[in-house]
Amino acid sequence: MAPPLSRAVRGRTPSGSAPTRAESSARWSWLRCIALLALVAPQALSAQSNNVRVTQLSDVAFGALANLGVDAVRTQSVCVFAHTANGGYRVTATGSAPNGAFALSSGATLLDYEVQWSPSAGQSTGSQLSPNAPLTGLISSATHQSCNNGPASTASLILVLRSAALSSASAGSYSGTLTLLVGPE
């Protein structure tokens, strides 16, 4: 184990003897880490000022679907606030199926769904999202963190159960989790 940094800087180990080669190497490793942190710290501090906040997001329920011959689409308008120079943000979606895939489950049975995103509120179509892949270059028009001043909402989340998947699905109660990671750009 490396000696405490304060003792290593003075050139002595806890026992008072001169440091061995391994202890000197550990001391230099510590010093290099501190030097790297000093170089990275200003960048980390500036990144902290880039805040993104999502509000008005809620659970999505498809309910009982009677007509399996048409796509089932559920949308919701949300507020995305990006405290960046231009309101820029990115969205990454991850589903609860293996490898982050977008699928609802009923026991071992999976029902695939699509996730779309639009940087405008009130939309029924948007850009197709792929699991774990960011959609970049988005701009928010929000002027307040919870959209209580300015536009009431700024983006749309669109979930689609395609008729082909519905018509071949087994009857059952399906559920899943969709995680959205929204970050500044």
C-alpha positions in Angstrom: 0.0 0.0 0.0 1.3 3.5 -0.8 2.3 5.7 2.1 0.1 8.7 2.9 0.7 11.5 0.5 1.9 13.9 3.2 4.7 11.5 4.2 5.6 10.6 0.6 6.1 14.2 -0.2 8.5 14.6 2.6 10.5 11.6 1.3 10.0 9.3 4.3 7.7 6.3 4.9 5.6 5.9 8.1 8.5 4.0 9.7 10.8 6.9 9.1 13.1 5.1 6.6 13.8 6.2 3.1 11.1 5.1 0.6 11.7 2.0 -1.4 11.5 2.1 -5.3 7.9 0.8 -5.1 7.0 3.4 -2.5 8.6 6.2 -4.7 6.7 4.9 -7.7 3.4 5.0 -5.7 4.3 8.6 -4.6 4.8 9.6 -8.3 1.5 7.9 -9.2 -0.3 9.9 -6.6 1.3 13.1 -7.7 0.4 12.4 -11.4 -3.2 11.8 -10.3 -3.3 15.1 -8.5 -1.7 16.8 -11.6 -4.3 15.2 -13.8 -7.1 16.3 -11.5 -5.8 19.8 -11.6 -5.9 19.8 -15.4 -9.4 18.2 -15.5 -11.1 20.2 -12.7 -11.7 23.4 -14.6 -13.4 21.5 -17.4 -15.6 19.5 -14.9 -16.6 22.8 -13.2 -17.7 24.3 -16.5 -19.7 21.2 -17.4 -21.6 21.5 -14.1 -23.2 24.7 -15.2 -24.8 23.0 -18.2 -28.1 21.8 -16.6 -30.9 19.9 -18.2 -34.2 19.3 -16.6 -37.2 17.2 -17.8 -40.7 17.7 -16.4 -44.2 16.7 -17.3 -43.1 13.1 -18.0 -45.5 10.4 -16.9 -46.2 6.7 -17.2 -47.7 5.6 -20.5 -50.6 3.1 -20.6 -51.8 1.5 -23.8 -54.7 -0.2 -22.0 -56.6 -3.1 -23.7 -56.1 -3.0 -27.4 -59.1 -4.3 -29.4 -57.9 -3.5 -33.0 -54.6 -5.3 -33.6 -54.6 -4.4 -37.3 -53.5 -0.8 -36.7 -50.5 0.7 -34.9 -51.1 1.8 -31.3 -49.5 5.2 -30.7 -49.2 7.0 -27.4 -47.7 10.5 -27.2 -47.0 12.9 -24.5 -45.7 16.5 -24.6 -42.9 17.1 -22.1 -40.8 20.1 -21.0 -37.1 19.9 -21.6 -35.1 22.8 -20.3 -31.4 23.0 -21.3 -29.4 25.7 -19.6 -26.7 25.8 -22.3 -25.5 28.5 -24.7 -28.1 27.6 -27.3 -30.6 25.4 -25.4 -28.9 22.3 -26.9 -29.5 18.8 -25.6 -29.4 15.1 -26.5 -31.7 12.2 -25.6 -30.6 8.5 -25.1 -33.3 5.9 -24.5 -32.8 2.5 -22.9 -35.5 -0.2 -22.7 -35.9 -2.9 -20.1 -35.4 -5.8 -22.5 -32.0 -7.5 -22.9 -29.3 -5.1 -24.2 -31.6 -2.2 -23.5 -34.0 -3.1 -26.3 -37.4 -1.5 -26.5 -39.8 -4.4 -25.6 -42.7 -4.9 -23.1 -42.8 -8.3 -21.4 -45.4 -10.7 -20.2 -43.5 -13.4 -18.5 -40.9 -14.6 -21.0 -42.9 -13.2 -24.0 -41.6 -9.9 -25.4 -43.6 -7.3 -27.4 -41.3 -4.9 -29.3 -42.2 -1.2 -29.5 -40.6 1.9 -31.1 -39.5 5.1 -29.4 -39.5 8.4 -31.2 -38.6 11.9 -30.1 -39.5 15.3 -31.4 -38.0 18.6 -30.2 -41.5 20.1 -30.6 -44.5 19.6 -28.4 -47.8 18.0 -29.6 -46.2 15.8 -32.3 -47.4 12.2 -33.2 -44.2 11.3 -35.1 -40.6 12.1 -34.5 -37.0 10.8 -35.0 -36.6 7.1 -34.4 -34.5 6.3 -31.3 -32.2 3.3 -31.1 -31.5 1.6 -27.8 -28.5 3.2 -26.0 -27.7 5.6 -28.9 -28.0 9.3 -28.4 -30.2 11.5 -30.6 -28.1 14.7 -30.8 -28.5 18.2 -32.1 -31.8 18.9 -30.3 -32.7 22.5 -29.3 -35.1 23.4 -26.5 -37.3 26.5 -26.6 -37.9 26.4 -22.9 -37.2 29.6 -21.0 -37.9 28.2 -17.5 -36.9 24.9 -15.8 -40.5 23.6 -15.5 -42.0 25.5 -18.5 -44.3 27.6 -16.3 -43.1 30.7 -18.2 -42.8 30.6 -22.0 -43.9 27.5 -23.8 -46.0 25.0 -21.8 -44.0 22.1 -23.2 -41.1 21.8 -25.7 -40.8 18.2 -26.9 -42.8 15.0 -27.6 -42.2 11.4 -26.6 -43.9 9.0 -29.0 -44.3 5.3 -28.3 -45.5 3.0 -31.1 -46.7 -0.6 -30.9 -46.7 -1.7 -34.6 -49.7 -3.7 -35.8 -47.4 -6.5 -37.1 -46.0 -7.0 -33.5 -49.5 -6.7 -32.0 -51.1 -9.2 -34.3 -48.5 -11.9 -33.6 -48.3 -11.2 -29.8 -49.7 -13.6 -27.3 -52.6 -12.4 -25.1 -51.3 -11.1 -21.8 -50.6 -8.1 -19.6 -47.4 -6.5 -20.8 -45.2 -4.0 -19.0 -41.7 -2.5 -19.2 -39.5 0.4 -18.4 -38.1 3.0 -20.6 -35.2 5.1 -19.3 -34.5 8.5 -20.9 -31.2 10.1 -20.3 -31.2 13.8 -21.3 -27.9 15.6 -21.4 -26.6 19.0 -22.4 -24.9 19.8 -25.7 
